[in-house]
Every structure is written in C-alpha cells, then in structure tokens.
Amino acid sequence: MGLKTIKASSMADAASWYCATILLALILLASIRESTDSTTEDDSFRGKQFLQMNRPCDEIYVVGEGETLHTISDKCCDPFIVERNPHIHDPDDVFPGLVIKITPNFKLL
C-alpha cells in the first residue's frame, strides 16, 4: 500500500510540473504575440505618452557647476523654485550639489 501512495504522489508532482510549464509557455507566447501586434511606427514602445510631455528637468534637480536659480528656472520652466524649496534662504547662495525640487509649469512650454 505504501508503494502505491509513492507512485501516485510522484505522478501528481509530474502532472503539476507539466501544467506549470504549459501555463508559463502560454503566458510567454501571449506576451510575445501582444508585443508584436501592438508595435507600429508611431507606437514602438509603451510609455510614449511620457515623452510627449517634453519634460526638461526631473522633479529632483541637482545644481551643477556655474548654474544659478535663474538659469535653472529658465531651463526647467519653474519660476517658483525659491518658494517651493524652503531650505534655500538666499537665492544668490546656490552651490553645485544643492538638491532642489522642480515643478515645471507646462503652460510656459
């Protein structure tokens, strides 16, 4: 009776591995098929809508050598850098490596 239990258990393990392999293959096949069906010249990858936003700067900006708040404001279209960054006490005292928050005003773009 113990031999039959071991044989049934190994058959169940083999069947579950077989089902898992088939399921994985179907998922991969569907994924590949979906990606080849949706690819056109205009929509070659997902997330293209984020490129159309034309964001000049990241939300977190690190000041570089020779930059001023005025040049950063012009570059990133954020006229309210000082107001949004309370840790900047003097707008003339900006140094390389200073981390600031940028919120671009897309109406200015």
N, CA, C and O atoms as CSV, one atom per row, in Angstrom:
chain,resi,resn,atom,element,x,y,z
A,1,MET,N,N,0.807,-1.179,0.000
A,1,MET,CA,C,0.000,0.000,0.000
A,1,MET,C,C,0.862,1.259,0.000
A,1,MET,O,O,0.449,2.261,-0.584
A,2,GLY,N,N,2.016,1.258,0.614
A,2,GLY,CA,C,2.919,2.400,0.642
A,2,GLY,C,C,3.508,2.679,-0.715
A,2,GLY,O,O,3.757,3.837,-1.048
A,3,LEU,N,N,3.745,1.635,-1.524
A,3,LEU,CA,C,4.312,1.797,-2.852
A,3,LEU,C,C,3.333,2.504,-3.779
A,3,LEU,O,O,3.744,3.316,-4.608
A,4,LYS,N,N,2.040,2.205,-3.649
A,4,LYS,CA,C,1.034,2.857,-4.477
A,4,LYS,C,C,0.927,4.358,-4.134
A,4,LYS,O,O,0.732,5.182,-5.027
A,5,THR,N,N,1.052,4.702,-2.869
A,5,THR,CA,C,0.993,6.094,-2.436
A,5,THR,C,C,2.166,6.889,-2.988
A,5,THR,O,O,1.992,8.028,-3.421
A,6,ILE,N,N,3.353,6.306,-2.978
A,6,ILE,CA,C,4.541,6.976,-3.502
A,6,ILE,C,C,4.406,7.179,-5.007
A,6,ILE,O,O,4.755,8.241,-5.524
A,7,LYS,N,N,3.905,6.176,-5.707
A,7,LYS,CA,C,3.734,6.264,-7.153
A,7,LYS,C,C,2.702,7.334,-7.513
A,7,LYS,O,O,2.912,8.101,-8.454
A,8,ALA,N,N,1.592,7.392,-6.775
A,8,ALA,CA,C,0.562,8.393,-7.038
A,8,ALA,C,C,1.085,9.796,-6.738
A,8,ALA,O,O,0.764,10.748,-7.451
A,9,SER,N,N,1.883,9.922,-5.692
A,9,SER,CA,C,2.436,11.222,-5.331
A,9,SER,C,C,3.410,11.716,-6.395
A,9,SER,O,O,3.397,12.897,-6.743
A,10,SER,N,N,4.244,10.838,-6.910
A,10,SER,CA,C,5.194,11.251,-7.938
A,10,SER,C,C,4.479,11.584,-9.246
A,10,SER,O,O,4.918,12.468,-9.982
A,11,MET,N,N,3.384,10.885,-9.541
A,11,MET,CA,C,2.608,11.205,-10.736
A,11,MET,C,C,1.941,12.577,-10.587
A,11,MET,O,O,1.867,13.342,-11.548
A,12,ALA,N,N,1.462,12.882,-9.388
A,12,ALA,CA,C,0.844,14.184,-9.134
A,12,ALA,C,C,1.874,15.304,-9.252
A,12,ALA,O,O,1.580,16.367,-9.798
A,13,ASP,N,N,3.076,15.064,-8.743
A,13,ASP,CA,C,4.148,16.059,-8.874
A,13,ASP,C,C,4.500,16.290,-10.336
A,13,ASP,O,O,4.670,17.431,-10.766
A,14,ALA,N,N,4.607,15.213,-11.094
A,14,ALA,CA,C,4.937,15.336,-12.515
A,14,ALA,C,C,3.828,16.077,-13.261
A,14,ALA,O,O,4.115,16.897,-14.132
A,15,ALA,N,N,2.591,15.805,-12.938
A,15,ALA,CA,C,1.468,16.476,-13.603
A,15,ALA,C,C,1.448,17.961,-13.259
A,15,ALA,O,O,1.169,18.784,-14.131
A,16,SER,N,N,1.737,18.323,-12.013
A,16,SER,CA,C,1.731,19.732,-11.639
A,16,SER,C,C,2.881,20.480,-12.309
A,16,SER,O,O,2.706,21.629,-12.714
A,17,TRP,N,N,4.047,19.856,-12.435
A,17,TRP,CA,C,5.162,20.481,-13.148
A,17,TRP,C,C,4.828,20.652,-14.632
A,17,TRP,O,O,5.163,21.670,-15.237
A,18,TYR,N,N,4.181,19.672,-15.197
A,18,TYR,CA,C,3.787,19.737,-16.603
A,18,TYR,C,C,2.797,20.889,-16.816
A,18,TYR,O,O,2.938,21.655,-17.769
A,19,CYS,N,N,1.810,21.013,-15.944
A,19,CYS,CA,C,0.822,22.097,-16.054
A,19,CYS,C,C,1.478,23.462,-15.868
A,19,CYS,O,O,1.152,24.412,-16.579
A,20,ALA,N,N,2.387,23.557,-14.930
A,20,ALA,CA,C,3.081,24.831,-14.697
A,20,ALA,C,C,3.919,25.222,-15.910
A,20,ALA,O,O,3.964,26.397,-16.275
A,21,THR,N,N,4.570,24.270,-16.526
A,21,THR,CA,C,5.385,24.537,-17.717
A,21,THR,C,C,4.509,24.986,-18.879
A,21,THR,O,O,4.849,25.934,-19.587
A,22,ILE,N,N,3.396,24.314,-19.075
A,22,ILE,CA,C,2.475,24.687,-20.153
A,22,ILE,C,C,1.909,26.083,-19.912
A,22,ILE,O,O,1.818,26.883,-20.844
A,23,LEU,N,N,1.531,26.382,-18.679
A,23,LEU,CA,C,0.991,27.692,-18.341
A,23,LEU,C,C,2.026,28.795,-18.582
A,23,LEU,O,O,1.693,29.848,-19.127
A,24,LEU,N,N,3.246,28.564,-18.190
A,24,LEU,CA,C,4.313,29.525,-18.416
A,24,LEU,C,C,4.548,29.750,-19.907
A,24,LEU,O,O,4.735,30.886,-20.342
A,25,ALA,N,N,4.540,28.690,-20.678
A,25,ALA,CA,C,4.720,28.811,-22.125
A,25,ALA,C,C,3.591,29.616,-22.758
A,25,ALA,O,O,3.836,30.432,-23.646
A,26,LEU,N,N,2.363,29.396,-22.313
A,26,LEU,CA,C,1.233,30.152,-22.852
A,26,LEU,C,C,1.311,31.635,-22.502
A,26,LEU,O,O,0.983,32.493,-23.322
A,27,ILE,N,N,1.743,31.927,-21.293
A,27,ILE,CA,C,1.883,33.327,-20.886
A,27,ILE,C,C,2.954,34.015,-21.718
A,27,ILE,O,O,2.748,35.132,-22.194
A,28,LEU,N,N,4.092,33.361,-21.897
A,28,LEU,CA,C,5.162,33.941,-22.707
A,28,LEU,C,C,4.729,34.118,-24.155
A,28,LEU,O,O,5.030,35.139,-24.773
A,29,LEU,N,N,4.035,33.145,-24.693
A,29,LEU,CA,C,3.557,33.236,-26.064
A,29,LEU,C,C,2.584,34.396,-26.228
A,29,LEU,O,O,2.671,35.145,-27.202
A,30,ALA,N,N,1.669,34.550,-25.295
A,30,ALA,CA,C,0.710,35.651,-25.355
A,30,ALA,C,C,1.417,36.994,-25.224
A,30,ALA,O,O,1.041,37.962,-25.884
A,31,SER,N,N,2.430,37.057,-24.383
A,31,SER,CA,C,3.183,38.292,-24.200
A,31,SER,C,C,3.928,38.682,-25.472
A,31,SER,O,O,3.910,39.846,-25.873
A,32,ILE,N,N,4.570,37.731,-26.095
A,32,ILE,CA,C,5.299,37.999,-27.339
A,32,ILE,C,C,4.326,38.386,-28.450
A,32,ILE,O,O,4.582,39.315,-29.217
A,33,ARG,N,N,3.233,37.679,-28.525
A,33,ARG,CA,C,2.244,37.949,-29.563
A,33,ARG,C,C,1.633,39.334,-29.389
A,33,ARG,O,O,1.421,40.041,-30.375
A,34,GLU,N,N,1.347,39.732,-28.154
A,34,GLU,CA,C,0.780,41.045,-27.887
A,34,GLU,C,C,1.767,42.147,-28.246
A,34,GLU,O,O,1.376,43.171,-28.805
A,35,SER,N,N,3.030,41.947,-27.932
A,35,SER,CA,C,4.013,42.989,-28.218
A,35,SER,C,C,4.257,43.135,-29.713
A,35,SER,O,O,4.515,44.247,-30.172
A,36,THR,N,N,4.187,42.068,-30.486
A,36,THR,CA,C,4.384,42.186,-31.929
A,36,THR,C,C,3.143,42.729,-32.615
A,36,THR,O,O,3.259,43.370,-33.660
A,37,ASP,N,N,1.958,42.496,-32.064
A,37,ASP,CA,C,0.728,43.012,-32.657
A,37,ASP,C,C,0.580,44.517,-32.457
A,37,ASP,O,O,0.073,45.210,-33.339
A,38,SER,N,N,1.015,45.027,-31.312
A,38,SER,CA,C,0.786,46.434,-30.993
A,38,SER,C,C,1.903,47.345,-31.482
A,38,SER,O,O,1.790,48.563,-31.344
A,39,THR,N,N,2.969,46.807,-32.046
A,39,THR,CA,C,4.082,47.630,-32.479
A,39,THR,C,C,3.806,48.214,-33.855
A,39,THR,O,O,3.605,47.488,-34.829
A,40,THR,N,N,3.800,49.539,-33.916
A,40,THR,CA,C,3.694,50.254,-35.175
A,40,THR,C,C,4.806,51.289,-35.209
A,40,THR,O,O,5.585,51.393,-34.261
A,41,GLU,N,N,4.889,52.046,-36.280
A,41,GLU,CA,C,5.943,53.050,-36.358
A,41,GLU,C,C,5.752,54.150,-35.325
A,41,GLU,O,O,6.730,54.633,-34.753
A,42,ASP,N,N,4.507,54.555,-35.074
A,42,ASP,CA,C,4.250,55.647,-34.146
A,42,ASP,C,C,4.294,55.207,-32.692
A,42,ASP,O,O,4.606,56.016,-31.818
A,43,ASP,N,N,3.993,53.959,-32.414
A,43,ASP,CA,C,3.911,53.466,-31.047
A,43,ASP,C,C,4.832,52.267,-30.888
A,43,ASP,O,O,4.373,51.136,-30.733
A,44,SER,N,N,6.145,52.524,-30.928
A,44,SER,CA,C,7.091,51.425,-30.904
A,44,SER,C,C,7.392,50.900,-29.511
A,44,SER,O,O,7.994,49.834,-29.385
A,45,PHE,N,N,6.994,51.613,-28.454
A,45,PHE,CA,C,7.194,51.124,-27.100
A,45,PHE,C,C,6.145,51.731,-26.188
A,45,PHE,O,O,5.539,52.758,-26.496
A,46,ARG,N,N,5.948,51.075,-25.065
A,46,ARG,CA,C,4.977,51.576,-24.102
A,46,ARG,C,C,5.580,52.751,-23.347
A,46,ARG,O,O,6.795,52.821,-23.162
A,47,GLY,N,N,4.743,53.656,-22.920
A,47,GLY,CA,C,5.208,54.815,-22.174
A,47,GLY,C,C,5.545,55.992,-23.052
A,47,GLY,O,O,6.147,56.956,-22.578
A,48,LYS,N,N,5.176,55.946,-24.318
A,48,LYS,CA,C,5.491,57.039,-25.227
A,48,LYS,C,C,4.792,58.329,-24.811
A,48,LYS,O,O,5.275,59.417,-25.124
A,49,GLN,N,N,3.659,58.227,-24.108
A,49,GLN,CA,C,2.950,59.423,-23.688
A,49,GLN,C,C,3.796,60.266,-22.754
A,49,GLN,O,O,3.598,61.478,-22.673
A,50,PHE,N,N,4.753,59.642,-22.034
A,50,PHE,CA,C,5.606,60.412,-21.144
A,50,PHE,C,C,6.632,61.231,-21.912
A,50,PHE,O,O,7.064,62.280,-21.434
A,51,LEU,N,N,7.026,60.774,-23.086
A,51,LEU,CA,C,7.950,61.541,-23.902
A,51,LEU,C,C,7.272,62.753,-24.508
A,51,LEU,O,O,7.928,63.765,-24.754
A,52,GLN,N,N,5.995,62.673,-24.751
A,52,GLN,CA,C,5.276,63.785,-25.349
A,52,GLN,C,C,5.105,64.935,-24.380
A,52,GLN,O,O,4.767,66.043,-24.798
A,53,MET,N,N,5.330,64.705,-23.103
A,53,MET,CA,C,5.217,65.767,-22.123
A,53,MET,C,C,6.369,66.760,-22.263
A,53,MET,O,O,6.253,67.900,-21.813
A,54,ASN,N,N,7.476,66.348,-22.877
A,54,ASN,CA,C,8.625,67.218,-23.108
A,54,ASN,C,C,9.111,67.829,-21.797
A,54,ASN,O,O,9.257,69.046,-21.687
A,55,ARG,N,N,9.358,66.985,-20.815
A,55,ARG,CA,C,9.818,67.455,-19.522
A,55,ARG,C,C,11.299,67.791,-19.609
A,55,ARG,O,O,12.108,66.906,-19.886
A,56,PRO,N,N,11.676,69.045,-19.379
A,56,PRO,CA,C,13.070,69.430,-19.478
A,56,PRO,C,C,13.903,69.018,-18.268
A,56,PRO,O,O,15.119,68.863,-18.390
A,57,CYS,N,N,13.279,68.838,-17.103
A,57,CYS,CA,C,14.024,68.526,-15.886
A,57,CYS,C,C,13.281,67.481,-15.065
A,57,CYS,O,O,12.065,67.328,-15.179
A,58,ASP,N,N,14.033,66.765,-14.237
A,58,ASP,CA,C,13.424,65.825,-13.309
A,58,ASP,C,C,12.832,66.598,-12.134
A,58,ASP,O,O,13.125,67.778,-11.937
A,59,GLU,N,N,12.000,65.914,-11.362
A,59,GLU,CA,C,11.368,66.559,-10.221
A,59,GLU,C,C,12.399,66.925,-9.156
A,59,GLU,O,O,12.275,67.952,-8.488
A,60,ILE,N,N,13.408,66.085,-9.004
A,60,ILE,CA,C,14.511,66.371,-8.094
A,60,ILE,C,C,15.700,66.771,-8.958
A,60,ILE,O,O,16.119,66.012,-9.832
A,61,TYR,N,N,16.237,67.944,-8.719
A,61,TYR,CA,C,17.299,68.506,-9.560
A,61,TYR,C,C,18.518,68.782,-8.702
A,61,TYR,O,O,18.399,69.327,-7.605
A,62,VAL,N,N,19.689,68.409,-9.195
A,62,VAL,CA,C,20.943,68.681,-8.503
A,62,VAL,C,C,21.652,69.793,-9.262
A,62,VAL,O,O,21.921,69.675,-10.457
A,63,VAL,N,N,21.946,70.865,-8.555
A,63,VAL,CA,C,22.570,72.032,-9.175
A,63,VAL,C,C,23.976,71.671,-9.630
A,63,VAL,O,O,24.739,71.026,-8.911
A,64,GLY,N,N,24.299,72.106,-10.849
A,64,GLY,CA,C,25.618,71.842,-11.413
A,64,GLY,C,C,26.521,73.063,-11.320
A,64,GLY,O,O,26.093,74.135,-10.893
A,65,GLU,N,N,27.762,72.888,-11.721
A,65,GLU,CA,C,28.763,73.958,-11.699
A,65,GLU,C,C,28.334,75.107,-12.604
A,65,GLU,O,O,27.994,74.887,-13.767
A,66,GLY,N,N,28.347,76.335,-12.078
A,66,GLY,CA,C,28.049,77.524,-12.861
A,66,GLY,C,C,26.566,77.819,-13.047
A,66,GLY,O,O,26.216,78.774,-13.741
A,67,GLU,N,N,25.697,77.034,-12.452
A,67,GLU,CA,C,24.263,77.280,-12.593
A,67,GLU,C,C,23.771,78.242,-11.512
A,67,GLU,O,O,24.278,78.257,-10.390
A,68,THR,N,N,22.785,79.033,-11.873
A,68,THR,CA,C,22.109,79.914,-10.922
A,68,THR,C,C,20.636,79.526,-10.892
A,68,THR,O,O,20.167,78.766,-11.739
A,69,LEU,N,N,19.913,80.055,-9.910
A,69,LEU,CA,C,18.477,79.757,-9.854
A,69,LEU,C,C,17.758,80.316,-11.079
A,69,LEU,O,O,16.761,79.752,-11.531
A,70,HIS,N,N,18.259,81.412,-11.608
A,70,HIS,CA,C,17.647,81.992,-12.799
A,70,HIS,C,C,17.832,81.070,-14.015
A,70,HIS,O,O,16.881,80.839,-14.763
A,71,THR,N,N,19.041,80.545,-14.214
A,71,THR,CA,C,19.266,79.653,-15.362
A,71,THR,C,C,18.495,78.351,-15.207
A,71,THR,O,O,17.985,77.810,-16.188
A,72,ILE,N,N,18.409,77.847,-13.980
A,72,ILE,CA,C,17.645,76.617,-13.731
A,72,ILE,C,C,16.162,76.871,-13.957
A,72,ILE,O,O,15.466,76.035,-14.534
A,73,SER,N,N,15.679,78.016,-13.506
A,73,SER,CA,C,14.277,78.376,-13.698
A,73,SER,C,C,13.935,78.464,-15.178
A,73,SER,O,O,12.879,77.990,-15.599
A,74,ASP,N,N,14.807,79.059,-15.963
A,74,ASP,CA,C,14.580,79.147,-17.412
A,74,ASP,C,C,14.640,77.771,-18.070
A,74,ASP,O,O,13.824,77.440,-18.930
A,75,LYS,N,N,15.612,76.988,-17.654
A,75,LYS,CA,C,15.804,75.661,-18.257
A,75,LYS,C,C,14.647,74.718,-17.938
A,75,LYS,O,O,14.208,73.947,-18.792
A,76,CYS,N,N,14.157,74.788,-16.695
A,76,CYS,CA,C,13.150,73.834,-16.228
A,76,CYS,C,C,11.730,74.393,-16.218
A,76,CYS,O,O,10.797,73.691,-15.827
A,77,CYS,N,N,11.552,75.631,-16.638
A,77,CYS,CA,C,10.226,76.265,-16.681
A,77,CYS,C,C,9.539,76.270,-15.319
A,77,CYS,O,O,8.343,75.998,-15.214
A,78,ASP,N,N,10.302,76.580,-14.288
A,78,ASP,CA,C,9.746,76.670,-12.942
A,78,ASP,C,C,10.115,78.020,-12.339
A,78,ASP,O,O,11.212,78.181,-11.805
A,79,PRO,N,N,9.202,78.996,-12.421
A,79,PRO,CA,C,9.523,80.320,-11.889
A,79,PRO,C,C,9.436,80.418,-10.365
A,79,PRO,O,O,9.774,81.457,-9.797
A,80,PHE,N,N,8.990,79.357,-9.697
A,80,PHE,CA,C,8.789,79.403,-8.250
A,80,PHE,C,C,9.729,78.465,-7.501
A,80,PHE,O,O,9.306,77.800,-6.556
A,81,ILE,N,N,10.979,78.400,-7.901
A,81,ILE,CA,C,11.935,77.483,-7.263
A,81,ILE,C,C,12.157,77.864,-5.804
A,81,ILE,O,O,12.151,76.995,-4.932
A,82,VAL,N,N,12.351,79.138,-5.530
A,82,VAL,CA,C,12.634,79.573,-4.152
A,82,VAL,C,C,11.448,79.296,-3.237
A,82,VAL,O,O,11.632,78.880,-2.094
A,83,GLU,N,N,10.225,79.524,-3.732
A,83,GLU,CA,C,9.035,79.299,-2.918
A,83,GLU,C,C,8.821,77.826,-2.600
A,83,GLU,O,O,8.297,77.494,-1.537
A,84,ARG,N,N,9.218,76.947,-3.501
A,84,ARG,CA,C,8.995,75.506,-3.307
A,84,ARG,C,C,10.142,74.820,-2.568
A,84,ARG,O,O,10.059,73.632,-2.254
A,85,ASN,N,N,11.198,75.557,-2.294
A,85,ASN,CA,C,12.365,74.996,-1.612
A,85,ASN,C,C,12.708,75.864,-0.405
A,85,ASN,O,O,13.545,76.761,-0.503
A,86,PRO,N,N,12.063,75.599,0.736
A,86,PRO,CA,C,12.276,76.453,1.911
A,86,PRO,C,C,13.697,76.382,2.475
A,86,PRO,O,O,14.077,77.226,3.286
A,87,HIS,N,N,14.482,75.393,2.061
A,87,HIS,CA,C,15.857,75.302,2.561
A,87,HIS,C,C,16.797,76.278,1.854
A,87,HIS,O,O,17.954,76.413,2.251
A,88,ILE,N,N,16.313,76.964,0.806
A,88,ILE,CA,C,17.111,77.991,0.131
A,88,ILE,C,C,16.753,79.331,0.784
A,88,ILE,O,O,15.683,79.892,0.548
A,89,HIS,N,N,17.676,79.823,1.608
A,89,HIS,CA,C,17.423,81.073,2.312
A,89,HIS,C,C,17.855,82.273,1.490
A,89,HIS,O,O,17.220,83.326,1.547
A,90,ASP,N,N,18.933,82.124,0.722
A,90,ASP,CA,C,19.451,83.215,-0.101
A,90,ASP,C,C,19.548,82.717,-1.542
A,90,ASP,O,O,20.348,81.824,-1.823
A,91,PRO,N,N,18.753,83.270,-2.465
A,91,PRO,CA,C,18.774,82.811,-3.859
A,91,PRO,C,C,20.130,82.976,-4.543
A,91,PRO,O,O,20.408,82.315,-5.544
A,92,ASP,N,N,20.974,83.860,-4.003
A,92,ASP,CA,C,22.303,84.049,-4.582
A,92,ASP,C,C,23.308,83.037,-4.058
A,92,ASP,O,O,24.407,82.919,-4.600
A,93,ASP,N,N,22.949,82.311,-3.021
A,93,ASP,CA,C,23.866,81.334,-2.413
A,93,ASP,C,C,23.509,79.916,-2.871
A,93,ASP,O,O,23.114,79.067,-2.072
A,94,VAL,N,N,23.661,79.687,-4.176
A,94,VAL,CA,C,23.391,78.371,-4.758
A,94,VAL,C,C,24.732,77.757,-5.136
A,94,VAL,O,O,25.569,78.419,-5.751
A,95,PHE,N,N,24.937,76.513,-4.775
A,95,PHE,CA,C,26.231,75.869,-4.987
A,95,PHE,C,C,26.048,74.525,-5.679
A,95,PHE,O,O,24.973,73.932,-5.589
A,96,PRO,N,N,27.072,74.034,-6.367
A,96,PRO,CA,C,26.980,72.721,-7.026
A,96,PRO,C,C,26.717,71.621,-6.006
A,96,PRO,O,O,27.355,71.567,-4.954
A,97,GLY,N,N,25.775,70.751,-6.329
A,97,GLY,CA,C,25.410,69.657,-5.445
A,97,GLY,C,C,24.159,69.925,-4.632
A,97,GLY,O,O,23.622,69.015,-4.001
A,98,LEU,N,N,23.683,71.179,-4.638
A,98,LEU,CA,C,22.460,71.522,-3.925
A,98,LEU,C,C,21.286,70.808,-4.593
A,98,LEU,O,O,21.147,70.848,-5.816
A,99,VAL,N,N,20.449,70.160,-3.796
A,99,VAL,CA,C,19.294,69.426,-4.312
A,99,VAL,C,C,18.059,70.295,-4.147
A,99,VAL,O,O,17.757,70.774,-3.054
A,100,ILE,N,N,17.347,70.490,-5.264
A,100,ILE,CA,C,16.143,71.307,-5.228
A,100,ILE,C,C,14.991,70.571,-5.890
A,100,ILE,O,O,15.182,69.680,-6.717
A,101,LYS,N,N,13.785,70.976,-5.495
A,101,LYS,CA,C,12.570,70.389,-6.080
A,101,LYS,C,C,12.130,71.268,-7.245
A,101,LYS,O,O,12.048,72.490,-7.123
A,102,ILE,N,N,11.850,70.630,-8.366
A,102,ILE,CA,C,11.414,71.327,-9.573
A,102,ILE,C,C,9.993,70.887,-9.900
A,102,ILE,O,O,9.694,69.693,-9.912
A,103,THR,N,N,9.120,71.854,-10.164
A,103,THR,CA,C,7.768,71.571,-10.633
A,103,THR,C,C,7.554,72.406,-11.886
A,103,THR,O,O,7.160,73.569,-11.793
A,104,PRO,N,N,7.810,71.827,-13.062
A,104,PRO,CA,C,7.689,72.607,-14.299
A,104,PRO,C,C,6.270,73.090,-14.534
A,104,PRO,O,O,5.305,72.377,-14.259
A,105,ASN,N,N,6.154,74.292,-15.040
A,105,ASN,CA,C,4.872,74.869,-15.407
A,105,ASN,C,C,4.709,74.620,-16.893
A,105,ASN,O,O,5.316,75.317,-17.706
A,106,PHE,N,N,3.893,73.629,-17.265
A,106,PHE,CA,C,3.781,73.218,-18.655
A,106,PHE,C,C,3.084,74.274,-19.507
A,106,PHE,O,O,3.155,74.212,-20.734
A,107,LYS,N,N,2.418,75.234,-18.887
A,107,LYS,CA,C,1.795,76.304,-19.661
A,107,LYS,C,C,2.847,77.237,-20.258
A,107,LYS,O,O,2.596,77.916,-21.254
A,108,LEU,N,N,4.037,77.262,-19.632
A,108,LEU,CA,C,5.107,78.103,-20.124
A,108,LEU,C,C,5.874,77.469,-21.263
A,108,LEU,O,O,6.623,78.157,-21.957
A,109,LEU,N,N,5.705,76.157,-21.476
A,109,LEU,CA,C,6.461,75.452,-22.518
A,109,LEU,C,C,5.960,75.754,-23.891
A,109,LEU,O,O,6.494,75.236,-24.872
